[in-house]
């Protein structure tokens, strides 16, 4: 059984992914759509909460950078 901290962090990351996915789909923005899909699936493969939050931050930064570069 997963620990409660992991479940809460996973729910948080998945919520961010859902918002990014819906925004990317409606606005036809590929970086947001890709971010949403990545945030949906990667928590299944990460057991550590700090690592999950670090990967989330890095993915969000990568999407932000892609938007700033004109994607």
N, C-alpha and C positions, 0 to 999 in steps of 0.2 A: 504494500500500500504506500503510495507517495506521501511524503511529508506535507503538512499544511502550508509551509512557506513556499514550497515548490508549486503547489496548486494555485496559491494566490498570485505568485509571480507569473505563472503560465497564463492565468486569466487576464492579468494586466497586459502582458505582451500580446496575447491574442486579441484583446480589445483594440489595442493600437493597430494591429494588423488589419482588423476588420474595417476600421475607419479609413486607413490608408487604401485598402482595396476598393472600398465603395467610392471614395473620392477619385481614385485613379480610373475606375471604370466609367464613372459619370463624366469626368473631364477629359477622358481619353489620354491620360498621362501615364506613360510606360514606367517611369521610376517609382511612382506611387503604387501602381499595380504590382510591380515586382516586389516592392517592399512589403506590401500586404501579404502576398503569397509566401514570401520568405518568413515573415513573422508568424504565419499560421503554422508552419510545419517544423521549424527548427527546434522549438522547445521539446518535442518528442525525443530528441537525440541528446539533450543536455540534462545532466542530473544535478548540477550545481546552480543554486540561485544566483550568486554573484556573477558566475560565468554567463548565465542566461541574460542578465541585465547588461553586462558588458557587450555581448554580441548584439543585443537590441540597440544599444547606443551606437555601436559601430555601423550597423545596417542603416539606422536613421541618418547618421552622418554621411554615409555613402550616397543615400538618396538625395539628401540636401545638396551635396557636392555635384551630383549629376544634374540637378535642377539649375544650380548656379552656372554650370557649364553650358546650359542651353538645351538640355534634353527635353 
